[in-house]
Amino acid sequence: KDAPRARLDSRWAMLRRAARPAVGALGRSFTTESSRAYRELLKAQRELFGEDYRARVAARLETRTQFMQNAGASESDVPGMVQDARDAAVFLRHNVAQTVRNDETGNFGVRCASSWPLPW
């Protein structure tokens, strides 16, 4: 009975660690626009992956890694990178689907977001 609770607590601990803001270079070199784009990308990931903690952690860590690698980018490169992050958030919201396994049938189904333009 306590084992599932401990696993759940450790999963949320991973999410909290991944969500921590970077220290040092991140705070110094990020502009307001890049911070907004970073938050927008994290929000799109949260909306897409929902309760899938592994996907959320992986996406969040990759996002943080990419932003940290580019923390020292020149001022002329930042607007393009910010636009890339915003484009990635739009892509996640409109072009990526999260599948969910149906335990009864063993099949996978698509969880549609309300923002998707459906063809029917």
Backbone as CSV, one residue per row, in Angstrom:
resi,resn,N_x,N_y,N_z,CA_x,CA_y,CA_z,C_x,C_y,C_z
1,LYS,0.818,-1.197,0.000,0.000,0.000,0.000,0.863,1.263,0.000
2,ASP,1.966,1.252,0.737,2.846,2.414,0.790,3.781,2.481,-0.409
3,ALA,4.061,1.337,-1.060,4.982,1.317,-2.198,4.475,2.168,-3.357
4,PRO,3.191,2.069,-3.770,2.736,2.945,-4.856,2.842,4.425,-4.501
5,ARG,2.569,4.744,-3.249,2.663,6.142,-2.815,4.110,6.632,-2.910
6,ALA,5.051,5.771,-2.527,6.467,6.149,-2.587,6.905,6.349,-4.030
7,ARG,6.421,5.478,-4.944,6.765,5.639,-6.360,6.194,6.938,-6.898
8,LEU,4.962,7.251,-6.535,4.337,8.481,-6.990,5.102,9.693,-6.463
9,ASP,5.492,9.641,-5.184,6.254,10.751,-4.611,7.587,10.934,-5.329
10,SER,8.260,9.823,-5.669,9.548,9.940,-6.349,9.365,10.473,-7.767
11,ARG,8.246,10.115,-8.428,7.981,10.632,-9.774,7.786,12.143,-9.739
12,TRP,7.005,12.623,-8.787,6.779,14.068,-8.694,8.046,14.791,-8.260
13,ALA,8.884,14.115,-7.484,10.164,14.715,-7.107,11.030,14.918,-8.347
14,MET,10.984,13.943,-9.290,11.724,14.099,-10.538,11.211,15.294,-11.322
15,LEU,9.895,15.462,-11.388,9.325,16.599,-12.099,9.737,17.916,-11.456
16,ARG,9.724,17.947,-10.131,10.115,19.180,-9.441,11.583,19.502,-9.696
17,ARG,12.454,18.483,-9.667,13.869,18.735,-9.930,14.075,19.246,-11.349
18,ALA,13.342,18.661,-12.304,13.480,19.080,-13.697,12.938,20.485,-13.907
19,ALA,12.012,20.906,-13.062,11.383,22.222,-13.232,12.179,23.343,-12.588
20,ARG,13.168,22.996,-11.790,13.938,24.048,-11.120,14.600,24.964,-12.134
21,PRO,14.585,26.231,-11.875,15.272,27.135,-12.795,16.776,26.917,-12.722
22,ALA,17.433,27.126,-13.817,18.877,26.964,-13.845,19.531,28.081,-13.045
23,VAL,20.686,27.781,-12.528,21.405,28.753,-11.714,22.565,29.314,-12.526
24,GLY,22.907,30.520,-12.296,24.092,31.094,-12.904,23.847,31.666,-14.269
25,ALA,24.421,31.024,-15.293,24.403,31.573,-16.651,22.988,31.768,-17.175
26,LEU,22.085,30.881,-16.832,20.719,30.986,-17.342,20.099,32.317,-16.935
27,GLY,20.213,32.670,-15.677,19.607,33.906,-15.201,20.252,35.146,-15.777
28,ARG,21.545,35.078,-16.049,22.256,36.253,-16.552,22.017,36.493,-18.036
29,SER,21.930,35.428,-18.820,21.956,35.630,-20.265,20.588,35.560,-20.927
30,PHE,19.573,35.154,-20.212,18.256,35.041,-20.836,17.535,36.383,-20.825
31,THR,16.952,36.689,-21.940,16.155,37.901,-22.039,14.730,37.589,-21.606
32,THR,13.930,38.617,-21.488,12.526,38.428,-21.135,11.813,37.581,-22.179
33,GLU,12.093,37.834,-23.446,11.436,37.091,-24.528,11.822,35.618,-24.503
34,SER,13.079,35.322,-24.253,13.491,33.917,-24.221,12.907,33.217,-23.004
35,SER,12.759,33.926,-21.898,12.123,33.339,-20.719,10.661,33.013,-20.994
36,ARG,9.988,33.918,-21.708,8.590,33.664,-22.079,8.486,32.460,-23.009
37,ALA,9.381,32.380,-23.973,9.368,31.259,-24.917,9.638,29.946,-24.185
38,TYR,10.550,29.973,-23.219,10.865,28.791,-22.412,9.617,28.331,-21.652
39,ARG,8.935,29.267,-20.996,7.717,28.917,-20.249,6.609,28.432,-21.172
40,GLU,6.501,29.054,-22.337,5.488,28.650,-23.315,5.736,27.213,-23.792
41,LEU,6.986,26.876,-24.006,7.343,25.526,-24.428,7.053,24.511,-23.328
42,LEU,7.371,24.854,-22.088,7.066,23.957,-20.969,5.557,23.770,-20.803
43,LYS,4.803,24.834,-21.007,3.350,24.742,-20.897,2.781,23.836,-21.988
44,ALA,3.286,23.954,-23.200,2.831,23.090,-24.296,3.150,21.628,-23.995
45,GLN,4.317,21.374,-23.415,4.682,20.006,-23.040,3.747,19.484,-21.952
46,ARG,3.446,20.319,-20.991,2.560,19.924,-19.897,1.162,19.598,-20.428
47,GLU,0.668,20.421,-21.354,-0.651,20.172,-21.941,-0.659,18.887,-22.758
48,LEU,0.411,18.639,-23.506,0.468,17.467,-24.367,0.621,16.180,-23.573
49,PHE,1.559,16.150,-22.658,1.891,14.905,-21.979,1.065,14.641,-20.729
50,GLY,0.422,15.640,-20.179,-0.478,15.446,-19.055,0.120,14.645,-17.914
51,GLU,-0.429,13.470,-17.665,-0.002,12.633,-16.541,1.148,11.687,-16.889
52,ASP,1.645,11.729,-18.110,2.755,10.867,-18.519,4.054,11.469,-17.987
53,TYR,4.405,11.092,-16.769,5.523,11.745,-16.095,6.839,11.513,-16.793
54,ARG,7.042,10.343,-17.375,8.311,10.072,-18.060,8.495,10.997,-19.258
55,ALA,7.451,11.147,-20.040,7.536,12.028,-21.203,7.724,13.476,-20.758
56,ARG,7.022,13.883,-19.705,7.154,15.255,-19.219,8.560,15.536,-18.726
57,VAL,9.124,14.600,-17.971,10.476,14.793,-17.443,11.482,14.830,-18.580
58,ALA,11.356,13.892,-19.528,12.292,13.849,-20.652,12.215,15.134,-21.473
59,ALA,10.999,15.593,-21.761,10.836,16.818,-22.550,11.379,18.028,-21.797
60,ARG,11.091,18.097,-20.523,11.540,19.235,-19.720,13.065,19.264,-19.603
61,LEU,13.663,18.100,-19.396,15.122,18.045,-19.291,15.785,18.398,-20.619
62,GLU,15.219,17.916,-21.719,15.785,18.238,-23.033,15.661,19.733,-23.318
63,THR,14.520,20.303,-22.981,14.324,21.737,-23.181,15.333,22.535,-22.370
64,ARG,15.477,22.168,-21.118,16.419,22.875,-20.246,17.844,22.735,-20.763
65,THR,18.208,21.510,-21.200,19.547,21.274,-21.735,19.810,22.150,-22.953
66,GLN,18.847,22.217,-23.865,19.021,23.025,-25.070,19.136,24.508,-24.736
67,PHE,18.322,24.975,-23.808,18.399,26.390,-23.425,19.730,26.690,-22.731
68,MET,20.200,25.773,-21.903,21.480,25.984,-21.215,22.646,25.973,-22.200
69,GLN,22.592,25.098,-23.200,23.664,25.048,-24.196,23.747,26.349,-24.985
70,ASN,22.617,27.010,-25.138,22.587,28.254,-25.910,22.534,29.496,-25.036
71,ALA,22.825,29.348,-23.761,22.746,30.480,-22.837,23.750,31.578,-23.181
72,GLY,24.842,31.218,-23.791,25.859,32.202,-24.133,25.774,32.680,-25.572
73,ALA,24.634,32.487,-26.204,24.477,32.868,-27.613,24.601,34.376,-27.777
74,SER,25.045,34.774,-28.965,25.181,36.205,-29.236,23.798,36.843,-29.345
75,GLU,23.764,38.142,-29.139,22.489,38.864,-29.180,21.792,38.753,-30.521
76,SER,22.558,38.650,-31.573,21.959,38.561,-32.904,21.297,37.205,-33.146
77,ASP,21.741,36.160,-32.447,21.174,34.815,-32.613,19.934,34.577,-31.754
78,VAL,19.771,35.340,-30.689,18.692,35.101,-29.732,17.297,35.203,-30.348
79,PRO,16.972,36.221,-31.146,15.609,36.282,-31.705,15.236,35.049,-32.525
80,GLY,16.158,34.513,-33.306,15.888,33.304,-34.080,15.660,32.098,-33.192
81,MET,16.435,31.999,-32.125,16.276,30.890,-31.189,14.956,30.985,-30.430
82,VAL,14.580,32.205,-30.068,13.300,32.415,-29.385,12.158,32.004,-30.310
83,GLN,12.252,32.396,-31.585,11.213,32.017,-32.547,11.171,30.503,-32.732
84,ASP,12.329,29.843,-32.724,12.368,28.381,-32.828,11.649,27.731,-31.650
85,ALA,11.857,28.266,-30.456,11.194,27.718,-29.262,9.686,27.914,-29.351
86,ARG,9.265,29.083,-29.808,7.819,29.331,-29.973,7.224,28.431,-31.043
87,ASP,7.945,28.236,-32.132,7.475,27.338,-33.191,7.355,25.903,-32.676
88,ALA,8.303,25.493,-31.840,8.246,24.146,-31.267,7.014,23.994,-30.374
89,ALA,6.681,25.028,-29.617,5.495,24.979,-28.758,4.227,24.870,-29.599
90,VAL,4.161,25.637,-30.687,3.003,25.564,-31.589,2.929,24.182,-32.226
91,PHE,4.067,23.652,-32.625,4.105,22.318,-33.226,3.583,21.274,-32.247
92,LEU,4.018,21.347,-30.999,3.545,20.393,-29.987,2.039,20.499,-29.777
93,ARG,1.535,21.712,-29.774,0.101,21.911,-29.526,-0.775,21.433,-30.683
94,HIS,-0.294,21.559,-31.911,-1.154,21.309,-33.064,-0.801,20.082,-33.896
95,ASN,0.388,19.520,-33.735,0.810,18.442,-34.627,1.258,17.161,-33.931
96,VAL,1.272,17.123,-32.631,1.734,15.938,-31.918,0.596,15.387,-31.080
97,ALA,0.449,14.065,-31.117,-0.619,13.413,-30.352,-0.012,12.501,-29.297
98,GLN,-0.659,12.439,-28.179,-0.269,11.530,-27.105,-1.237,10.358,-27.148
99,THR,-0.710,9.152,-27.280,-1.578,7.979,-27.281,-1.693,7.422,-25.871
100,VAL,-2.834,6.785,-25.625,-3.101,6.202,-24.316,-3.527,4.761,-24.530
101,ARG,-2.951,3.865,-23.752,-3.283,2.443,-23.886,-4.598,2.151,-23.189
102,ASN,-5.477,1.448,-23.900,-6.736,0.987,-23.341,-6.478,-0.382,-22.735
103,ASP,-6.543,-0.489,-21.410,-6.224,-1.743,-20.731,-7.207,-2.860,-21.057
104,GLU,-8.423,-2.515,-21.397,-9.435,-3.534,-21.703,-9.167,-4.223,-23.038
105,THR,-8.839,-3.437,-24.061,-8.639,-3.999,-25.396,-7.176,-4.224,-25.736
106,GLY,-6.275,-3.534,-25.049,-4.857,-3.641,-25.350,-4.430,-2.728,-26.495
107,ASN,-5.366,-1.997,-27.058,-5.074,-1.075,-28.154,-4.719,0.306,-27.619
108,PHE,-4.175,1.101,-28.506,-3.852,2.472,-28.152,-4.838,3.409,-28.828
109,GLY,-5.192,4.455,-28.135,-6.090,5.460,-28.680,-5.464,6.832,-28.576
110,VAL,-5.894,7.727,-29.431,-5.366,9.093,-29.446,-6.234,9.963,-28.557
111,ARG,-5.588,10.735,-27.741,-6.287,11.709,-26.911,-6.241,13.040,-27.649
112,CYS,-7.369,13.469,-28.164,-7.428,14.687,-28.975,-7.550,15.924,-28.093
113,ALA,-6.806,16.932,-28.447,-6.895,18.210,-27.747,-8.006,19.038,-28.378
114,SER,-8.624,19.878,-27.609,-9.718,20.703,-28.121,-9.246,21.738,-29.138
115,SER,-7.952,22.039,-29.161,-7.431,23.049,-30.085,-7.127,22.483,-31.472
116,TRP,-7.256,21.163,-31.641,-6.947,20.557,-32.937,-8.044,20.809,-33.940
117,PRO,-7.694,21.218,-35.143,-8.704,21.321,-36.207,-8.952,19.929,-36.790
118,LEU,-10.068,19.320,-36.461,-10.362,17.971,-36.928,-11.000,18.020,-38.317
119,PRO,-10.648,17.067,-39.184,-11.151,17.103,-40.557,-12.607,16.672,-40.684
120,TRP,-13.222,16.151,-39.667,-14.611,15.704,-39.755,-15.525,16.487,-38.882
